[in-house]
Amino acid sequence: MKKKNDTVRYRDKEIKAMIARGEDRTNWAKTDEVTGARLEESIRADVDEAGSEPDWTQSIIGVPPPKDHINIRVDHDVLEWFRSNGRGYQTLMNNVLRGFMQARQDRKVPIARQKKIILPVSRTRGGARPGVDLDNNASLLDVMEDRS
């Protein structure tokens, strides 16, 4: 999709000339009326700023590490959920993975590997072994671990 190019760029000389011609749309009288106290009051009244002190505990100093280009297979519903969050979904996915990685590094917990599951199948007919209820997880697990 092609981006809209509605940004107008001016050089500093052009801006000064526009101001000199009176083409400036800034209401300087209103700007001059604002005192420091009034400005602080309007900041406190702003719902986005109300009582919010930046949390610098999660800040990172320095340049972020370079990204690698990879191809990865992700479950469809997982990808759709990330995409539903709009632009920057790949950055969001990276942040989730980074959070997971850092949590594991802090606790020094290895990633639990799932053991390979072999479904019980009949050798004569193919498909599920007779008597195995594929909708019953407990009995299926019993059969797979030969507890039947």
Backbone as CSV, one residue per row, in Angstrom:
resi,resn,N_x,N_y,N_z,CA_x,CA_y,CA_z,C_x,C_y,C_z
1,MET,0.840,-1.167,0.000,0.000,0.000,0.000,0.894,1.242,0.000
2,LYS,0.628,2.171,-0.895,1.426,3.376,-1.008,1.029,4.362,0.087
3,LYS,2.033,4.956,0.726,1.766,5.922,1.789,1.293,7.240,1.187
4,LYS,0.403,7.914,1.951,-0.018,9.243,1.534,1.123,10.206,1.801
5,ASN,1.413,11.022,0.847,2.470,12.005,1.026,1.822,13.369,1.171
6,ASP,1.317,13.660,2.384,0.668,14.945,2.613,1.512,15.848,3.517
7,THR,2.763,15.487,3.713,3.656,16.295,4.529,4.268,17.379,3.659
8,VAL,4.169,18.610,4.137,4.755,19.740,3.420,6.017,20.145,4.162
9,ARG,7.105,20.286,3.432,8.388,20.634,4.042,8.790,22.046,3.619
10,TYR,9.289,22.808,4.603,9.771,24.162,4.343,11.178,24.304,4.913
11,ARG,11.972,25.143,4.279,13.288,25.473,4.819,13.121,26.603,5.828
12,ASP,14.122,26.811,6.664,14.000,27.833,7.706,13.772,29.226,7.121
13,LYS,14.388,29.545,5.983,14.192,30.858,5.355,12.748,31.011,4.882
14,GLU,12.179,29.933,4.355,10.787,29.984,3.885,9.834,30.205,5.056
15,ILE,10.114,29.549,6.186,9.257,29.711,7.367,9.335,31.142,7.880
16,LYS,10.532,31.703,7.954,10.700,33.091,8.418,9.971,34.067,7.484
17,ALA,10.035,33.804,6.192,9.343,34.668,5.232,7.829,34.560,5.399
18,MET,7.326,33.362,5.657,5.880,33.171,5.863,5.419,33.910,7.114
19,ILE,6.230,33.847,8.176,5.882,34.558,9.413,5.884,36.061,9.166
20,ALA,6.877,36.549,8.435,6.960,37.985,8.130,5.755,38.447,7.314
21,ARG,5.245,37.575,6.438,4.073,37.925,5.627,2.760,37.762,6.406
22,GLY,2.833,37.256,7.607,1.619,37.074,8.409,0.894,35.769,8.109
23,GLU,1.586,34.837,7.505,0.969,33.550,7.171,1.072,32.549,8.309
24,ASP,1.535,32.982,9.460,1.667,32.131,10.633,0.295,31.972,11.289
25,ARG,-0.107,30.750,11.554,-1.428,30.501,12.142,-1.387,30.349,13.662
26,THR,-0.239,30.592,14.264,-0.118,30.478,15.712,-0.764,31.680,16.376
27,ASN,-1.556,31.429,17.410,-2.189,32.499,18.163,-1.220,32.913,19.268
28,TRP,-0.326,33.874,18.948,0.719,34.270,19.877,0.160,34.972,21.096
29,ALA,-0.961,35.677,20.957,-1.559,36.349,22.122,-2.003,35.308,23.152
30,LYS,-2.625,34.254,22.685,-3.069,33.186,23.588,-1.869,32.466,24.212
31,THR,-0.825,32.293,23.423,0.384,31.637,23.926,1.037,32.486,25.011
32,ASP,1.070,33.785,24.813,1.678,34.677,25.803,0.878,34.715,27.099
33,GLU,-0.437,34.443,27.036,-1.277,34.461,28.241,-0.971,33.296,29.181
34,VAL,-0.467,32.224,28.652,-0.254,31.032,29.459,0.910,31.248,30.411
35,THR,0.603,31.110,31.685,1.644,31.226,32.709,2.110,29.825,33.077
36,GLY,3.198,29.753,33.819,3.717,28.468,34.257,2.703,27.712,35.103
37,ALA,1.996,28.447,35.982,1.010,27.814,36.856,-0.148,27.249,36.040
38,ARG,-0.594,28.019,35.046,-1.696,27.544,34.200,-1.282,26.327,33.379
39,LEU,-0.038,26.337,32.929,0.466,25.212,32.168,0.522,23.956,33.048
40,GLU,1.025,24.087,34.266,1.076,22.953,35.199,-0.335,22.435,35.499
41,GLU,-1.281,23.352,35.642,-2.677,22.966,35.916,-3.266,22.176,34.748
42,SER,-2.977,22.610,33.522,-3.522,21.901,32.364,-2.874,20.520,32.209
43,ILE,-1.619,20.403,32.588,-0.951,19.100,32.534,-1.577,18.159,33.559
44,ARG,-1.830,18.657,34.773,-2.466,17.825,35.811,-3.867,17.404,35.407
45,ALA,-4.557,18.244,34.649,-5.932,17.926,34.238,-5.969,16.938,33.073
46,ASP,-4.861,16.772,32.375,-4.799,15.862,31.224,-4.877,14.421,31.717
47,VAL,-5.876,13.676,31.244,-6.069,12.300,31.710,-4.893,11.403,31.329
48,ASP,-4.210,11.714,30.247,-3.070,10.899,29.842,-1.844,11.145,30.730
49,GLU,-1.785,12.298,31.334,-0.634,12.656,32.162,-0.934,12.571,33.648
50,ALA,-2.205,12.425,34.015,-2.611,12.500,35.417,-1.877,11.482,36.278
51,GLY,-1.054,11.981,37.176,-0.374,11.129,38.143,0.559,10.106,37.546
52,SER,0.916,10.293,36.294,1.781,9.286,35.692,3.222,9.749,35.747
53,GLU,3.995,8.991,36.451,5.432,9.213,36.509,6.055,8.139,35.634
54,PRO,6.957,8.479,34.741,7.532,7.451,33.862,8.202,6.337,34.680
55,ASP,8.013,5.102,34.228,8.644,3.953,34.869,9.958,3.684,34.146
56,TRP,11.044,4.112,34.758,12.349,3.998,34.126,13.035,2.677,34.464
57,THR,12.372,1.812,35.261,13.013,0.555,35.652,13.206,-0.383,34.474
58,GLN,12.352,-0.280,33.461,12.442,-1.162,32.302,13.181,-0.521,31.141
59,SER,13.777,0.652,31.368,14.450,1.337,30.271,15.760,0.630,29.941
60,ILE,16.159,0.776,28.711,17.388,0.148,28.224,18.300,1.249,27.720
61,ILE,19.527,1.231,28.172,20.486,2.238,27.747,21.251,1.694,26.542
62,GLY,21.354,2.503,25.520,22.140,2.110,24.365,21.285,1.832,23.149
63,VAL,21.947,1.372,22.132,21.307,1.076,20.860,20.721,-0.330,20.929
64,PRO,19.474,-0.520,20.469,18.913,-1.870,20.496,19.714,-2.808,19.592
65,PRO,19.703,-4.103,19.929,20.463,-5.044,19.107,19.888,-5.128,17.698
66,PRO,20.720,-5.470,16.728,20.210,-5.571,15.354,19.223,-6.728,15.222
67,LYS,18.324,-6.603,14.279,17.324,-7.637,14.047,17.806,-8.576,12.940
68,ASP,17.406,-9.831,13.038,17.693,-10.812,11.998,16.416,-11.086,11.232
69,HIS,16.535,-11.275,9.934,15.384,-11.625,9.106,15.256,-13.149,9.096
70,ILE,14.088,-13.647,9.535,13.853,-15.093,9.559,12.472,-15.392,9.008
71,ASN,12.252,-16.625,8.650,10.910,-17.121,8.330,10.519,-18.042,9.464
72,ILE,9.328,-17.881,9.978,8.890,-18.655,11.131,7.443,-19.089,10.920
73,ARG,7.117,-20.265,11.379,5.737,-20.750,11.300,5.060,-20.493,12.640
74,VAL,3.930,-19.803,12.580,3.175,-19.445,13.778,1.737,-19.899,13.565
75,ASP,1.105,-20.370,14.628,-0.299,-20.762,14.524,-1.117,-19.596,13.993
76,HIS,-2.096,-19.910,13.142,-2.902,-18.884,12.479,-3.584,-17.958,13.483
77,ASP,-4.186,-18.534,14.524,-4.913,-17.696,15.486,-3.970,-16.779,16.260
78,VAL,-2.752,-17.242,16.523,-1.772,-16.405,17.220,-1.384,-15.226,16.335
79,LEU,-1.089,-15.510,15.076,-0.713,-14.449,14.150,-1.853,-13.450,13.965
80,GLU,-3.074,-13.941,13.830,-4.227,-13.045,13.665,-4.406,-12.147,14.886
81,TRP,-4.156,-12.705,16.087,-4.287,-11.880,17.291,-3.272,-10.752,17.278
82,PHE,-2.023,-11.075,16.941,-1.010,-10.025,16.893,-1.335,-9.007,15.808
83,ARG,-1.775,-9.481,14.644,-2.125,-8.557,13.558,-3.313,-7.679,13.925
84,SER,-4.228,-8.193,14.730,-5.411,-7.411,15.118,-5.034,-6.201,15.969
85,ASN,-3.824,-6.206,16.507,-3.358,-5.069,17.297,-2.852,-3.933,16.419
86,GLY,-2.893,-4.138,15.089,-2.565,-3.065,14.160,-1.092,-3.011,13.808
87,ARG,-0.704,-1.835,13.335,0.680,-1.627,12.899,1.652,-1.941,14.011
88,GLY,2.775,-2.512,13.649,3.806,-2.813,14.632,3.614,-4.166,15.301
89,TYR,2.802,-5.033,14.688,2.545,-6.321,15.324,3.807,-7.173,15.412
90,GLN,4.724,-7.018,14.452,5.964,-7.786,14.514,6.850,-7.303,15.662
91,THR,6.852,-6.011,15.905,7.583,-5.469,17.045,6.974,-5.979,18.335
92,LEU,5.639,-6.044,18.375,4.961,-6.574,19.554,5.342,-8.032,19.780
93,MET,5.365,-8.823,18.705,5.772,-10.226,18.823,7.205,-10.319,19.348
94,ASN,8.095,-9.470,18.840,9.478,-9.463,19.301,9.546,-9.115,20.785
95,ASN,8.744,-8.139,21.218,8.746,-7.736,22.622,8.236,-8.852,23.525
96,VAL,7.216,-9.577,23.081,6.697,-10.701,23.859,7.770,-11.784,23.987
97,LEU,8.430,-12.092,22.883,9.494,-13.093,22.914,10.657,-12.631,23.799
98,ARG,10.994,-11.348,23.720,12.068,-10.819,24.563,11.693,-10.913,26.041
99,GLY,10.439,-10.576,26.371,9.986,-10.674,27.761,10.067,-12.105,28.272
100,PHE,9.662,-13.053,27.431,9.736,-14.469,27.796,11.189,-14.879,28.024
101,MET,12.063,-14.466,27.107,13.474,-14.804,27.204,14.087,-14.229,28.483
102,GLN,13.798,-12.956,28.768,14.381,-12.314,29.940,13.863,-12.927,31.235
103,ALA,12.587,-13.314,31.250,12.039,-13.961,32.445,12.743,-15.285,32.694
104,ARG,13.014,-16.026,31.643,13.711,-17.309,31.788,15.172,-17.095,32.167
105,GLN,15.795,-16.066,31.622,17.199,-15.810,31.950,17.347,-15.398,33.407
106,ASP,16.416,-14.560,33.894,16.488,-14.093,35.271,16.359,-15.242,36.259
107,ARG,15.480,-16.201,35.942,15.262,-17.344,36.836,16.171,-18.513,36.500
108,LYS,16.918,-18.376,35.410,17.794,-19.443,34.932,17.028,-20.761,34.780
109,VAL,15.833,-20.660,34.201,14.993,-21.831,33.978,15.096,-22.223,32.514
110,PRO,15.462,-23.468,32.236,15.521,-23.879,30.830,14.116,-23.997,30.250
111,ILE,14.025,-23.857,28.955,12.741,-24.011,28.279,12.352,-25.476,28.336
112,ALA,11.131,-25.725,28.805,10.648,-27.103,28.901,10.394,-27.637,27.506
113,ARG,11.025,-28.714,27.182,10.837,-29.342,25.884,9.699,-30.350,25.997
114,GLN,8.778,-30.293,25.056,7.701,-31.276,25.045,8.234,-32.567,24.473
115,LYS,7.882,-33.662,25.153,8.337,-34.923,24.593,7.476,-35.271,23.396
116,LYS,8.055,-35.984,22.493,7.379,-36.357,21.263,6.221,-37.293,21.600
117,ILE,5.053,-36.993,21.074,3.869,-37.809,21.323,3.609,-38.672,20.104
118,ILE,3.515,-39.941,20.335,3.208,-40.875,19.255,1.805,-41.398,19.498
119,LEU,0.921,-41.095,18.580,-0.462,-41.542,18.726,-0.555,-43.045,18.497
120,PRO,-1.366,-43.717,19.309,-1.531,-45.166,19.128,-2.336,-45.452,17.865
121,VAL,-1.730,-46.185,16.948,-2.417,-46.515,15.704,-2.401,-48.023,15.510
122,SER,-3.377,-48.463,14.784,-3.463,-49.883,14.461,-2.556,-50.161,13.279
123,ARG,-1.771,-51.203,13.373,-0.840,-51.515,12.287,-1.560,-52.198,11.128
124,THR,-2.685,-52.833,11.398,-3.363,-53.589,10.345,-4.240,-52.706,9.488
125,ARG,-4.983,-51.813,10.084,-5.956,-51.012,9.320,-5.506,-49.567,9.112
126,GLY,-4.540,-49.097,9.862,-4.204,-47.677,9.826,-5.231,-46.917,10.657
127,GLY,-4.928,-45.747,11.091,-5.846,-44.984,11.922,-5.697,-45.366,13.378
128,ALA,-6.625,-44.904,14.198,-6.543,-45.115,15.639,-6.713,-46.582,16.000
129,ARG,-6.036,-46.982,17.060,-6.148,-48.342,17.571,-7.588,-48.560,18.041
130,PRO,-8.140,-49.746,17.799,-9.511,-50.014,18.237,-9.648,-49.829,19.747
131,GLY,-10.733,-49.196,20.148,-11.003,-48.989,21.568,-10.391,-47.726,22.133
132,VAL,-9.744,-46.912,21.307,-9.139,-45.673,21.786,-10.099,-44.527,21.491
133,ASP,-10.500,-43.837,22.555,-11.390,-42.685,22.408,-10.530,-41.442,22.238
134,LEU,-10.463,-40.926,21.013,-9.606,-39.771,20.739,-10.131,-38.483,21.378
135,ASP,-11.368,-38.485,21.844,-11.927,-37.311,22.501,-11.674,-37.308,24.003
136,ASN,-11.150,-38.400,24.541,-10.900,-38.498,25.970,-9.397,-38.432,26.195
137,ASN,-8.919,-37.267,26.632,-7.483,-37.048,26.771,-6.841,-37.993,27.785
138,ALA,-7.516,-38.238,28.891,-6.929,-39.078,29.937,-6.736,-40.511,29.443
139,SER,-7.760,-41.077,28.809,-7.621,-42.455,28.336,-6.639,-42.544,27.176
140,LEU,-6.587,-41.508,26.348,-5.630,-41.469,25.247,-4.201,-41.443,25.792
141,LEU,-3.971,-40.637,26.828,-2.661,-40.573,27.450,-2.286,-41.916,28.075
142,ASP,-3.257,-42.592,28.703,-3.003,-43.911,29.275,-2.535,-44.891,28.199
143,VAL,-3.188,-44.879,27.057,-2.843,-45.786,25.977,-1.460,-45.449,25.436
144,MET,-1.175,-44.129,25.278,0.115,-43.723,24.720,1.250,-44.078,25.662
145,GLU,1.013,-44.074,26.956,2.063,-44.413,27.913,1.970,-45.866,28.346
146,ASP,1.194,-46.664,27.607,1.008,-48.096,27.849,0.546,-48.392,29.270
147,ARG,-0.399,-47.603,29.759,-0.988,-47.850,31.071,-2.314,-48.568,30.937
148,SER,-2.664,-49.021,29.751,-3.971,-49.649,29.537,-3.926,-51.125,29.853
